[in-house]
Amino acid sequence: MNESQEILSKRSLLIIGVMSLLLFVIGTILLILDYNKALYIENSTVQLIFEIITFTGESLFLILVFAIFSFIYDKRFAVSFFLMYGISGICNSMLKEIIKEPRPLTNITKADERGYSEVGYGFPSGHAQVGASIWGLTAYQFKDKARPNLIPVVFSIFIILVALSRVIIGVHSLKQIIWGLLIGIIILIAFLYMEPIISEKFNLLSLPMKLILAILLSVLLYVIGTLLFPEFAGYGENIYAIAGGSLLGLSVGSLLEREYVKYEPSELNSKQKVINLIIGITLLLIFLIFIYGLITGLDILLFIQNAILTLIITLLIPFIFTKINRS
């Protein structure tokens, strides 16, 4: 990274950090003035709009974004994006189970004719925390593109909108999203500094050692997470089985793909990217219906289910692309 790029990198982080800090200060003032529930809006139209915005923080949407990055943009960044999603999500779940703070009273039941409901503990907000981490990382990735100052601002606004949507639809308090944003930014900065160091050391290992380490870490995440946090943050399903399985498929799939398949979306022309995107998303949706429809039940099946999903995105579909693009 040259000097000008380094300045842009620091500037991107500074913009994201300042906007998050500004929201934190404003939110703290509102808390002191006892406006914690003031942003909750019962209007059905407003609720609908912000339910759509809040969907951009759901796992299905983020999996689709991860797949799009993998298929037509940059498979290496896609892996970083999903790792950031997993790391921030796991940290959030652990914090929720340790703190055990309930959601606000505005988190009403789905049986009610108005409103939106979520299960699990409320502090800190997962959508706010994960959003700050992954969209902050995405803003950082695009820092060297056209208008480098504008991109961090746009993503910062998006992060704030997703966070505020959680208060407006009533599933979080203002305090919960403020701390979610702050923790998400801390995780983002730690990831940006640590990831290059860890990747450099990891890349020195042989492929068999990389695969063994990937499998070991995935299984340990599943087993240790399940033993230490058996309530799963109140979500009702084993999130550590989901995370461990996802990590297994992601790591094994990307390692094998880089070694044997070598799909490079950056080498495609616009027409090929459009074709690959349509085919890739169609295949992914078919696989999703199959995987989530047939592989259900025990925690170990949840682990296998998510391992297959990320393996399909990182290895199987890129392999299909190489055959299509070659022909």
Rosetta silent file (secondary structure, phi, psi, omega in degrees, C-alpha in Angstrom):
SEQUENCE: MNESQEILSKRSLLIIGVMSLLLFVIGTILLILDYNKALYIENSTVQLIFEIITFTGESLFLILVFAIFSFIYDKRFAVSFFLMYGISGICNSMLKEIIKEPRPLTNITKADERGYSEVGYGFPSGHAQVGASIWGLTAYQFKDKARPNLIPVVFSIFIILVALSRVIIGVHSLKQIIWGLLIGIIILIAFLYMEPIISEKFNLLSLPMKLILAILLSVLLYVIGTLLFPEFAGYGENIYAIAGGSLLGLSVGSLLEREYVKYEPSELNSKQKVINLIIGITLLLIFLIFIYGLITGLDILLFIQNAILTLIITLLIPFIFTKINRS
SCORE:     score description
SCORE:     0.000 S_00000001
   1 L     0.000  125.395 -179.961    0.000    0.000    0.000 S_00000001
   2 L   -81.367  177.928 -173.089    1.482    3.351   -1.032 S_00000001
   3 H   -64.079  -41.244 -178.697    1.346    6.534    1.026 S_00000001
   4 H   -66.721  -38.313  177.695   -1.719    8.004   -0.714 S_00000001
   5 H   -65.368  -37.909  179.640   -3.646    4.725   -0.340 S_00000001
   6 H   -64.902  -38.537  177.617   -2.721    4.576    3.345 S_00000001
   7 H   -63.574  -43.135  178.394   -4.056    8.112    3.827 S_00000001
   8 H   -62.856  -38.775  179.628   -7.309    7.119    2.085 S_00000001
   9 H   -62.281  -47.923 -179.967   -7.565    4.031    4.290 S_00000001
  10 H   -64.880  -37.299 -179.971   -7.173    6.060    7.457 S_00000001
  11 H   -66.149  -40.748  178.495   -9.579    8.673    6.133 S_00000001
  12 H   -60.749  -47.295  178.404  -12.212    6.005    5.370 S_00000001
  13 H   -63.344  -37.973 -179.120  -11.953    4.591    8.878 S_00000001
  14 H   -64.160  -43.634 -179.786  -12.018    8.088   10.329 S_00000001
  15 H   -62.326  -47.385  179.232  -15.235    8.998    8.498 S_00000001
  16 H   -61.552  -44.547 -178.810  -16.972    5.780    9.610 S_00000001
  17 H   -64.271  -42.729 -178.583  -15.687    6.200   13.160 S_00000001
  18 H   -64.949  -43.707 -179.546  -16.697    9.860   13.430 S_00000001
  19 H   -65.466  -38.331  177.281  -20.232    9.220   12.166 S_00000001
  20 H   -67.990  -40.922  178.289  -20.650    6.302   14.585 S_00000001
  21 H   -63.879  -38.808  178.534  -19.244    8.369   17.447 S_00000001
  22 H   -61.503  -44.518  177.813  -21.624   11.196   16.547 S_00000001
  23 H   -63.809  -38.185  179.246  -24.583    8.812   16.725 S_00000001
  24 H   -61.736  -44.224 -179.446  -23.254    7.468   20.028 S_00000001
  25 H   -66.004  -46.700  179.569  -23.084   10.991   21.503 S_00000001
  26 H   -61.445  -43.768  179.336  -26.533   11.954   20.193 S_00000001
  27 H   -62.376  -39.878  179.081  -27.975    8.663   21.438 S_00000001
  28 H   -63.738  -41.112  177.551  -26.430    9.124   24.874 S_00000001
  29 H   -62.234  -43.503  178.728  -27.969   12.596   25.140 S_00000001
  30 H   -63.594  -36.113  177.311  -31.368   11.183   24.141 S_00000001
  31 H   -64.439  -44.122  179.666  -30.977    8.461   26.770 S_00000001
  32 H   -61.489  -36.059  179.593  -30.202   11.036   29.457 S_00000001
  33 L   -83.693    6.658  176.913  -33.299   12.970   28.386 S_00000001
  34 L    64.700   42.960  176.300  -35.329    9.728   28.679 S_00000001
  35 L  -105.806   27.570 -172.784  -36.071    9.417   24.949 S_00000001
  36 L   -58.685  -33.471 -177.928  -35.139    5.724   24.846 S_00000001
  37 L  -107.954    8.563 -172.663  -38.448    4.684   23.255 S_00000001
  38 L   -67.777  -24.123 -176.895  -39.186    7.894   21.381 S_00000001
  39 L   -84.150   -8.910  178.477  -38.095    6.517   17.998 S_00000001
  40 L   -69.885  126.521 -176.270  -40.601    3.648   18.049 S_00000001
  41 L  -123.470  125.672 -176.781  -43.277    4.425   15.428 S_00000001
  42 L   -86.267  -13.194 -178.318  -46.561    2.485   15.180 S_00000001
  43 L   -54.801  128.434 -173.548  -47.547    3.821   11.739 S_00000001
  44 H   -64.348  -36.639  179.574  -47.981    0.790    9.445 S_00000001
  45 H   -67.181  -45.042  177.839  -46.350    2.453    6.418 S_00000001
  46 H   -62.683  -42.213  178.229  -43.298    3.515    8.400 S_00000001
  47 H   -58.462  -44.620 -178.662  -43.125    0.043    9.941 S_00000001
  48 H   -62.543  -45.281 -179.522  -43.182   -1.566    6.482 S_00000001
  49 H   -59.615  -45.699 -175.986  -40.420    0.687    5.138 S_00000001
  50 H   -81.555  -17.570  169.870  -38.132    0.001    8.063 S_00000001
  51 H   -68.622  -36.531  175.807  -38.928   -3.716    8.087 S_00000001
  52 H   -65.280  -43.572  178.787  -37.526   -3.749    4.534 S_00000001
  53 H   -63.431  -42.090 -177.886  -34.447   -1.848    5.719 S_00000001
  54 H   -67.921  -23.768  178.184  -33.985   -4.186    8.681 S_00000001
  55 H   -63.158  -26.297  179.492  -34.122   -7.196    6.301 S_00000001
  56 L   -68.934   -5.696  174.406  -30.737   -6.099    4.929 S_00000001
  57 L  -104.879    2.630 -179.722  -29.290   -7.230    8.247 S_00000001
  58 L   -81.028  156.205 -174.747  -30.853  -10.707    8.100 S_00000001
  59 H   -61.975  -39.222 -179.142  -28.734  -13.799    7.428 S_00000001
  60 H   -61.015  -45.442  179.330  -30.445  -14.672    4.117 S_00000001
  61 H   -62.641  -42.921 -177.649  -29.710  -11.234    2.650 S_00000001
  62 H   -69.326  -32.808  174.691  -26.088  -11.328    3.839 S_00000001
  63 H   -65.021  -40.599  177.754  -25.582  -14.815    2.380 S_00000001
  64 H   -64.692  -40.549  177.003  -26.827  -13.508   -0.975 S_00000001
  65 H   -63.399  -44.568  176.904  -24.427  -10.541   -0.764 S_00000001
  66 H   -57.359  -43.701  179.439  -21.583  -12.925    0.090 S_00000001
  67 H   -64.710  -42.124  179.425  -22.509  -15.071   -2.925 S_00000001
  68 H   -62.481  -45.376  175.930  -22.635  -12.046   -5.255 S_00000001
  69 H   -58.159  -41.603 -178.431  -19.186  -10.910   -4.110 S_00000001
  70 H   -67.190  -39.975 -172.395  -17.890  -14.463   -4.672 S_00000001
  71 H   -79.221  -38.491 -170.874  -19.440  -14.895   -8.111 S_00000001
  72 H  -130.832   -2.161 -178.090  -18.736  -11.588   -9.848 S_00000001
  73 H  -115.526  -80.682 -175.390  -16.502   -9.333   -7.746 S_00000001
  74 L  -153.949  110.778 -175.208  -13.635  -10.716   -5.639 S_00000001
  75 H   -66.079  -28.834  179.963  -13.676  -14.148   -3.997 S_00000001
  76 H   -71.139  -42.673  175.992  -10.953  -13.156   -1.507 S_00000001
  77 H   -66.167  -35.854  178.543  -12.907  -10.159   -0.283 S_00000001
  78 H   -58.223  -41.394  177.917  -16.025  -12.347   -0.161 S_00000001
  79 H   -63.822  -43.734  178.156  -14.251  -14.660    2.289 S_00000001
  80 H   -62.001  -41.091  178.730  -13.207  -11.664    4.427 S_00000001
  81 H   -58.963  -46.678 -177.573  -16.793  -10.352    4.312 S_00000001
  82 H   -71.805  -36.419  175.685  -18.208  -13.655    5.558 S_00000001
  83 H   -62.146  -42.622  178.631  -15.513  -14.054    8.213 S_00000001
  84 H   -62.269  -42.231  176.958  -16.303  -10.550    9.477 S_00000001
  85 H   -59.102  -46.606 -178.856  -20.000  -11.456    9.550 S_00000001
  86 H   -67.131  -45.309 -178.728  -19.269  -14.630   11.508 S_00000001
  87 H   -62.549  -48.561 -179.002  -16.834  -13.076   13.984 S_00000001
  88 H   -65.845  -39.133 -179.949  -19.080  -10.119   14.781 S_00000001
  89 H   -65.252  -42.345  178.916  -22.156  -12.349   14.962 S_00000001
  90 H   -66.089  -44.037  177.454  -20.540  -14.826   17.363 S_00000001
  91 H   -58.710  -40.696  179.879  -19.231  -12.016   19.593 S_00000001
  92 H   -63.905  -44.483 -179.596  -22.724  -10.527   19.647 S_00000001
  93 H   -63.476  -41.266  179.011  -24.350  -13.811   20.624 S_00000001
  94 H   -64.288  -42.976  178.742  -21.844  -14.385   23.425 S_00000001
  95 H   -63.033  -41.821  179.336  -22.371  -10.869   24.777 S_00000001
  96 H   -61.369  -40.793 -177.790  -26.143  -11.308   24.683 S_00000001
  97 H   -73.558  -29.986  177.757  -25.950  -14.549   26.633 S_00000001
  98 H   -73.033  -45.647 -175.055  -23.577  -13.069   29.209 S_00000001
  99 H   -81.160  -38.689  176.403  -25.561   -9.843   29.745 S_00000001
 100 L    57.647   39.828  177.325  -29.061  -11.339   29.248 S_00000001
 101 L   -85.371  127.383 -178.530  -30.810   -7.982   28.802 S_00000001
 102 L   -70.604  164.031  174.628  -34.365   -8.412   27.459 S_00000001
 103 L   -75.270  164.014 -177.755  -35.738   -6.610   24.444 S_00000001
 104 L   -69.619  166.785 -179.694  -37.979   -3.555   25.016 S_00000001
 105 L   -65.194  -19.331  178.301  -41.724   -3.788   25.619 S_00000001
 106 L   -72.497  -10.246  175.960  -42.284   -2.549   22.061 S_00000001
 107 L   -78.716   77.885 -172.683  -41.075   -5.981   20.864 S_00000001
 108 L   -84.320  170.272 -177.137  -44.664   -7.247   20.634 S_00000001
 109 L   -74.310  154.461  179.584  -45.884  -10.647   19.505 S_00000001
 110 L   -67.443  -17.712  179.820  -46.382  -11.469   15.838 S_00000001
 111 L   -69.883  -21.089  179.122  -50.021  -12.244   16.615 S_00000001
 112 L   -68.604  147.015 -177.516  -50.629   -8.526   17.066 S_00000001
 113 L   -71.863  -13.069  178.583  -51.988   -6.771   13.977 S_00000001
 114 L  -126.202  162.437  170.880  -49.198   -4.219   14.117 S_00000001
 115 L    87.791 -177.235 -172.109  -45.502   -4.334   14.770 S_00000001
 116 L  -139.279  148.973 -176.670  -42.622   -6.741   14.471 S_00000001
 117 L  -134.783  144.594  176.654  -41.234   -9.290   16.898 S_00000001
 118 L  -131.610  151.564  175.090  -37.835  -10.890   17.546 S_00000001
 119 L   -98.483  170.336  176.714  -36.697  -13.656   19.875 S_00000001
 120 L    89.286  172.232  179.552  -33.547  -13.710   21.984 S_00000001
 121 L   -73.540  165.312 -171.178  -31.869  -11.165   24.227 S_00000001
 122 L  -106.188  -19.572 -172.294  -31.542   -7.530   23.209 S_00000001
 123 L  -114.544  127.453   -7.936  -28.136   -6.176   24.276 S_00000001
 124 L   -84.284  166.274  179.865  -26.225   -5.332   22.170 S_00000001
 125 L   -63.914  123.670  179.538  -28.197   -5.097   18.915 S_00000001
 126 H   -69.043  -40.708  179.342  -26.927   -7.724   16.484 S_00000001
 127 H   -62.246  -41.788  179.591  -28.114   -5.864   13.387 S_00000001
 128 H   -67.594  -45.862 -177.106  -26.343   -2.689   14.525 S_00000001
 129 H   -67.247  -51.723 -179.347  -23.144   -4.471   15.543 S_00000001
 130 H   -65.207  -38.515  178.022  -22.854   -6.797   12.544 S_00000001
 131 H   -60.352  -45.017  178.363  -23.933   -3.998   10.200 S_00000001
 132 H   -61.558  -37.292 -178.018  -21.193   -1.695   11.477 S_00000001
 133 H   -72.054  -53.218 -172.407  -18.641   -4.482   11.049 S_00000001
 134 H   -78.069  -38.707  179.782  -19.501   -5.832    7.594 S_00000001
 135 H   -78.353  -26.794  170.775  -20.605   -2.632    5.863 S_00000001
 136 H   -65.074  -41.162  176.441  -17.689   -0.798    7.438 S_00000001
 137 H   -63.617  -39.940  179.098  -15.424   -3.480    5.958 S_00000001
 138 H   -65.458  -41.640  176.245  -17.138   -3.076    2.582 S_00000001
 139 H   -60.798  -40.807  178.735  -16.628    0.700    2.697 S_00000001
 140 H   -65.000  -38.015  179.838  -12.965    0.092    3.491 S_00000001
 141 H   -63.086  -37.378 -176.465  -12.694   -2.338    0.551 S_00000001
 142 L   -94.364   16.543 -175.328  -14.000    0.279   -1.887 S_00000001
 143 L   -63.783  -27.690 -176.164  -11.879    3.084   -0.450 S_00000001
 144 L   -95.974    5.130  178.562   -9.631    3.248   -3.523 S_00000001
 145 L   -82.024 -172.961  179.114  -12.465    3.389   -6.048 S_00000001
 146 L   -61.079  143.237  179.887  -13.977    6.535   -7.529 S_00000001
 147 L    53.305   63.700 -175.968  -14.985    9.167   -4.964 S_00000001
 148 L   -62.579  -24.292  178.692  -13.233    7.554   -1.972 S_00000001
 149 L   -79.738  -29.206 -176.508  -14.674   10.089    0.480 S_00000001
 150 H   -74.197  -40.202 -174.566  -18.266    9.543   -0.648 S_00000001
 151 H   -59.739  -48.663  177.171  -18.332    5.754   -0.308 S_00000001
 152 H   -59.697  -35.583  178.894  -17.608    5.635    3.465 S_00000001
 153 H   -65.236  -44.910  179.963  -20.282    8.306    4.018 S_00000001
 154 H   -60.902  -46.779 -179.660  -22.877    6.324    2.023 S_00000001
 155 H   -67.961  -33.838  177.368  -22.114    3.111    3.897 S_00000001
 156 H   -64.057  -42.318  177.170  -22.118    4.949    7.234 S_00000001
 157 H   -62.350  -41.131  178.962  -25.606    6.296    6.497 S_00000001
 158 H   -63.178  -43.138  177.738  -26.698    2.777    5.551 S_00000001
 159 H   -58.234  -45.385 -178.477  -25.268    1.376    8.810 S_00000001
 160 H   -66.691  -39.706  178.544  -27.149    4.008   10.809 S_00000001
 161 H   -62.340  -43.738  178.364  -30.416    3.383    8.925 S_00000001
 162 H   -62.042  -43.623  179.842  -30.242   -0.358    9.636 S_00000001
 163 H   -63.142  -47.731 -179.199  -29.508    0.354   13.306 S_00000001
 164 H   -64.446  -31.471  179.740  -32.325    2.905   13.633 S_00000001
 165 H   -59.598  -30.686 -179.319  -34.750    0.536   11.908 S_00000001
 166 H   -68.739  -31.133  176.507  -34.417   -1.803   14.893 S_00000001
 167 H   -79.135  -41.964 -176.311  -35.683    0.934   17.235 S_00000001
 168 H   -64.032  -37.667  178.541  -38.385    2.162   14.873 S_00000001
 169 L   -86.583   -3.722  168.377  -39.917   -1.314   14.472 S_00000001
 170 L    92.501    9.830 -175.806  -39.640   -1.817   18.228 S_00000001
 171 L   -94.480   -7.298  177.019  -37.262   -4.784   18.625 S_00000001
 172 L  -142.577  155.801  171.551  -34.427   -2.842   20.290 S_00000001
 173 L   -89.889  165.797  179.691  -33.981    0.144   22.559 S_00000001
 174 H   -60.208  -40.685  179.321  -31.784    3.083   21.619 S_00000001
 175 H   -59.461  -40.553 -176.782  -29.175    1.995   24.150 S_00000001
 176 H   -67.155  -37.211  179.071  -28.942   -1.453   22.567 S_00000001
 177 H   -77.724  -33.066  178.712  -28.261   -0.152   19.054 S_00000001
 178 H   -61.253  -48.680  179.105  -25.775    2.483   20.250 S_00000001
 179 H   -68.297  -32.046  175.298  -23.650   -0.134   21.982 S_00000001
 180 H   -61.448  -45.135  177.988  -24.094   -2.453   19.014 S_00000001
 181 H   -62.188  -45.228 -177.491  -22.628    0.186   16.691 S_00000001
 182 H   -63.642  -45.666  179.403  -19.748    0.942   19.028 S_00000001
 183 H   -66.109  -38.512  177.998  -18.806   -2.731   19.502 S_00000001
 184 H   -60.845  -41.351  178.107  -19.158   -3.340   15.760 S_00000001
 185 H   -66.070  -40.498  178.439  -16.684   -0.547   14.970 S_00000001
 186 H   -61.626  -44.342  178.789  -14.212   -1.904   17.543 S_00000001
 187 H   -64.228  -40.517  178.219  -14.414   -5.381   15.968 S_00000001
 188 H   -58.968  -49.711 -178.447  -13.986   -3.868   12.489 S_00000001
 189 H   -63.184  -42.099  178.025  -10.821   -1.994   13.439 S_00000001
 190 H   -61.996  -40.842  179.726   -9.384   -5.066   15.191 S_00000001
 191 H   -64.647  -43.577 -178.359  -10.138   -7.191   12.111 S_00000001
 192 H   -63.180  -31.979  179.749   -8.509   -4.724    9.711 S_00000001
 193 H   -85.381  -35.448 -174.043   -5.295   -4.749   11.727 S_00000001
 194 H   -87.330  -33.084 -174.049   -5.175   -8.457   12.616 S_00000001
 195 H   -58.397  -46.180  178.611   -6.401  -10.118    9.409 S_00000001
 196 H   -61.697  -37.064 -179.218   -3.311   -9.320    7.253 S_00000001
 197 H   -66.903  -47.300 -179.482   -0.977  -10.566   10.003 S_00000001
 198 H   -67.103  -41.300 -179.776   -2.877  -13.830   10.536 S_00000001
 199 H   -62.130  -40.070  179.832   -3.343  -14.393    6.783 S_00000001
 200 H   -61.294  -43.409  179.475    0.376  -13.974    6.146 S_00000001
 201 H   -71.489  -38.861 -179.869    1.247  -16.652    8.709 S_00000001
 202 H   -64.399  -38.729 -177.835   -1.601  -18.941    7.591 S_00000001
 203 L   -68.927  -15.186  177.368   -0.497  -18.775    3.940 S_00000001
 204 L   -76.907  -16.298 -178.668    2.932  -20.141    4.886 S_00000001
 205 L   -77.424  156.857  174.578    1.341  -23.480    5.827 S_00000001
 206 L   -73.415  161.223 -179.461    0.946  -26.390    3.424 S_00000001
 207 H   -58.727  -45.581  177.783   -2.521  -27.145    2.023 S_00000001
 208 H   -58.336  -39.936  179.240   -2.996  -30.274    4.209 S_00000001
 209 H   -67.252  -38.423  177.315   -2.094  -28.265    7.326 S_00000001
 210 H   -61.888  -44.057 -179.141   -4.471  -25.480    6.319 S_00000001
 211 H   -65.524  -42.497  178.781   -7.304  -27.984    5.859 S_00000001
 212 H   -62.048  -44.834 -179.854   -6.596  -29.703    9.179 S_00000001
 213 H   -64.327  -41.287  179.681   -6.518  -26.360   10.998 S_00000001
 214 H   -62.457  -44.902  179.597   -9.738  -25.216    9.293 S_00000001
 215 H   -65.048  -43.928 -178.680  -11.575  -28.402   10.257 S_00000001
 216 H   -61.916  -47.210 -179.315  -10.244  -28.302   13.820 S_00000001
 217 H   -63.790  -39.094 -179.596  -11.238  -24.661   14.408 S_00000001
 218 H   -64.295  -45.514 -179.826  -14.708  -25.227   12.949 S_00000001
 219 H   -67.144  -41.033  178.845  -15.408  -28.242   15.153 S_00000001
 220 H   -62.846  -40.446  177.773  -13.998  -26.497   18.243 S_00000001
 221 H   -59.855  -44.396  179.337  -16.225  -23.462   17.621 S_00000001
 222 H   -63.680  -50.888 -173.986  -19.254  -25.731   17.445 S_00000001
 223 H   -70.730  -50.704 -176.550  -18.388  -27.857   20.492 S_00000001
 224 H   -67.258  -42.044  177.936  -16.993  -25.182   22.831 S_00000001
 225 H   -59.916  -41.634  179.848  -19.672  -22.634   21.924 S_00000001
 226 H   -65.548  -39.384 -178.505  -22.398  -25.189   22.594 S_00000001
 227 H   -73.125  -41.214 -175.713  -20.908  -26.165   25.958 S_00000001
 228 H   -80.518  -31.985 -175.661  -20.181  -22.645   27.226 S_00000001
 229 L  -128.532   68.419 -173.248  -23.321  -20.912   25.938 S_00000001
 230 L   -68.955  -13.388  179.744  -26.083  -23.552   25.914 S_00000001
 231 L   -83.752  -11.722  179.418  -28.928  -21.007   25.784 S_00000001
 232 H    54.537   39.279  178.079  -27.783  -19.800   22.322 S_00000001
 233 H    58.689   21.292  177.886  -28.553  -16.180   23.347 S_00000001
 234 H    81.537   11.332 -175.880  -32.237  -17.084   23.583 S_00000001
 235 L   -82.871  -19.160  177.437  -32.626  -17.738   19.836 S_00000001
 236 L    89.473   -7.347  174.620  -33.865  -21.306   20.199 S_00000001
 237 L  -135.239  154.109 -173.420  -31.386  -22.847   17.727 S_00000001
 238 L   -74.217   96.062 -178.232  -27.703  -23.679   18.056 S_00000001
 239 H   -69.131  -20.106  178.929  -25.990  -20.655   16.524 S_00000001
 240 H   -79.187  -27.498  171.138  -22.592  -22.252   17.198 S_00000001
 241 H   -68.188  -40.351  177.800  -23.538  -25.221   15.024 S_00000001
 242 H   -64.073  -48.127 -177.778  -24.477  -22.710   12.310 S_00000001
 243 H   -66.489  -44.708 -179.930  -21.247  -20.728   12.730 S_00000001
 244 H   -63.484  -43.827  177.699  -19.001  -23.797   12.967 S_00000001
 245 H   -64.188  -42.727  178.705  -20.570  -25.421    9.921 S_00000001
 246 H   -61.820  -42.725  178.550  -20.394  -22.194    7.926 S_00000001
 247 H   -63.803  -39.328  179.431  -16.721  -21.752    8.824 S_00000001
 248 H   -62.062  -51.713  179.946  -15.967  -25.341    7.799 S_00000001
 249 H   -63.933  -40.090  179.931  -17.566  -25.008    4.365 S_00000001
 250 H   -62.584  -50.690 -174.560  -16.116  -21.535    3.834 S_00000001
 251 H   -71.069  -48.548  179.943  -12.533  -22.442    4.723 S_00000001
 252 H   -64.571  -44.215 -179.757  -12.363  -25.883    3.085 S_00000001
 253 H   -62.070  -47.087 -178.245  -14.232  -24.677    0.000 S_00000001
 254 H   -68.622  -36.019  178.097  -12.114  -21.563   -0.546 S_00000001
 255 H   -65.357  -46.013  179.790   -8.846  -23.460    0.057 S_00000001
 256 H   -68.594  -36.747  179.212   -9.716  -26.196   -2.447 S_00000001
 257 H   -64.008  -44.756 -179.730  -11.058  -23.668   -4.949 S_00000001
 258 H   -64.995  -32.291 -177.117   -7.861  -21.613   -4.891 S_00000001
 259 H   -81.220  -39.228 -170.133   -5.731  -24.725   -5.314 S_00000001
 260 H  -118.020  -35.536 -176.035   -7.689  -26.604   -7.995 S_00000001
 261 H   -88.632  -50.560  175.348  -10.522  -24.552   -9.522 S_00000001
 262 L    59.569   48.615  175.222   -8.934  -21.075   -9.675 S_00000001
 263 L   -77.717  128.949 -178.681  -12.040  -19.150  -10.662 S_00000001
 264 L  -124.851   98.163 -179.401  -11.259  -15.448  -11.094 S_00000001
 265 H   -62.160  -25.088 -179.593  -14.316  -13.172  -11.462 S_00000001
 266 H   -67.107  -18.478 -178.919  -12.044  -10.176  -12.128 S_00000001
 267 H   -89.721   -2.730 -177.597  -11.067  -11.750  -15.469 S_00000001
 268 L   -85.649  150.802  171.458  -14.656  -11.909  -16.737 S_00000001
 269 L   -85.263  175.181 -174.710  -16.267   -9.412  -19.085 S_00000001
 270 H   -61.308  -40.644 -179.602  -19.594   -7.765  -18.230 S_00000001
 271 H   -62.884  -44.129  179.393  -21.669  -10.290  -20.190 S_00000001
 272 H   -63.847  -38.052  179.168  -20.014  -13.236  -18.436 S_00000001
 273 H   -64.362  -41.649  179.413  -20.570  -11.629  -15.045 S_00000001
 274 H   -64.067  -45.179  179.694  -24.288  -11.160  -15.721 S_00000001
 275 H   -62.349  -46.366 -179.985  -24.655  -14.764  -16.914 S_00000001
 276 H   -62.625  -38.618 -179.816  -22.700  -16.113  -13.943 S_00000001
 277 H   -64.428  -45.969 -179.713  -24.726  -14.025  -11.508 S_00000001
 278 H   -63.100  -47.945 -179.339  -28.065  -15.269  -12.870 S_00000001
 279 H   -64.969  -45.078 -176.540  -26.926  -18.903  -12.971 S_00000001
 280 H   -62.605  -47.722 -179.187  -25.176  -18.699   -9.595 S_00000001
 281 H   -67.119  -38.224  177.702  -28.066  -17.133   -7.671 S_00000001
 282 H   -61.595  -48.011  178.307  -30.571  -19.515   -9.310 S_00000001
 283 H   -61.900  -41.037 -179.049  -28.485  -22.554   -8.337 S_00000001
 284 H   -62.616  -44.086  179.642  -27.964  -21.153   -4.844 S_00000001
 285 H   -64.037  -38.105  176.683  -31.700  -20.655   -4.271 S_00000001
 286 H   -63.508  -45.627  178.850  -32.380  -24.213   -5.472 S_00000001
 287 H   -63.620  -38.533  179.173  -29.721  -25.552   -3.118 S_00000001
 288 H   -61.012  -45.485  178.689  -31.107  -23.437   -0.260 S_00000001
 289 H   -61.212  -42.509 -179.089  -34.585  -24.917   -0.702 S_00000001
 290 H   -67.535  -49.612 -175.840  -33.105  -28.413   -0.838 S_00000001
 291 H   -64.079  -49.513 -175.858  -30.684  -28.003    2.083 S_00000001
 292 H   -78.302  -16.331  178.693  -33.068  -26.239    4.463 S_00000001
 293 H   -86.721  -32.967 -173.683  -35.999  -28.419    3.437 S_00000001
 294 H  -105.406  -32.023 -176.955  -34.403  -31.841    3.831 S_00000001
 295 L  -100.197   90.744 -178.654  -31.555  -31.434    6.326 S_00000001
 296 L  -137.967  164.440  174.850  -33.256  -30.473    9.582 S_00000001
 297 L   120.649 -111.203 -173.334  -33.407  -31.613   13.182 S_00000001
 298 L   -67.378  159.965  178.992  -30.370  -32.251   15.360 S_00000001
 299 H   -58.797  -39.015 -179.015  -27.593  -29.730   16.005 S_00000001
 300 H   -64.310  -32.311  176.484  -25.104  -31.853   14.069 S_00000001
 301 H   -71.030  -33.531  175.093  -27.424  -31.674   11.050 S_00000001
 302 H   -64.208  -40.118  176.064  -27.515  -27.889   11.439 S_00000001
 303 H   -60.739  -48.852 -179.323  -23.704  -27.965   11.371 S_00000001
 304 H   -64.932  -42.006 -179.856  -23.699  -30.114    8.204 S_00000001
 305 H   -54.436  -49.468 -177.222  -26.420  -27.995    6.590 S_00000001
 306 H   -76.583  -28.063  174.213  -24.424  -24.773    6.836 S_00000001
 307 H   -64.749  -42.431  178.610  -21.149  -26.464    5.891 S_00000001
 308 H   -64.138  -42.038 -178.513  -22.769  -27.661    2.662 S_00000001
 309 H   -58.529  -52.530 -177.836  -24.200  -24.201    1.977 S_00000001
 310 H   -72.000  -27.488  175.592  -20.876  -22.338    2.163 S_00000001
 311 H   -66.671  -38.530  177.440  -19.088  -25.183    0.353 S_00000001
 312 H   -63.004  -44.279 -177.936  -21.528  -24.793   -2.536 S_00000001
 313 H   -68.313  -41.334 -173.193  -20.907  -21.031   -2.735 S_00000001
 314 H   -88.791  -21.603 -174.333  -17.111  -21.204   -2.465 S_00000001
 315 H  -125.595  -55.132 -172.612  -16.356  -24.400   -4.425 S_00000001
 316 H   -66.569  -51.987 -177.952  -19.170  -26.075   -6.362 S_00000001
 317 H   -65.919  -42.884  173.440  -20.703  -23.075   -8.132 S_00000001
 318 H   -57.539  -36.437  176.681  -17.278  -21.542   -9.040 S_00000001
 319 H   -62.485  -42.871  177.323  -16.349  -24.954  -10.522 S_00000001
 320 H   -62.413  -40.413  178.733  -19.523  -24.851  -12.639 S_00000001
 321 H   -58.525  -43.307 -178.012  -18.632  -21.314  -13.736 S_00000001
 322 H   -61.976  -33.610  178.272  -15.219  -22.414  -15.035 S_00000001
 323 H   -73.481  -40.419  179.343  -16.907  -25.013  -17.247 S_00000001
 324 H   -66.867  -48.310 -177.008  -19.511  -22.564  -18.529 S_00000001
 325 H   -66.861  -31.209  179.108  -17.034  -19.751  -19.203 S_00000001
 326 H   -69.169  -37.250 -179.273  -14.588  -22.113  -20.923 S_00000001
 327 L   -75.747    0.000    0.000  -17.277  -23.322  -23.327 S_00000001
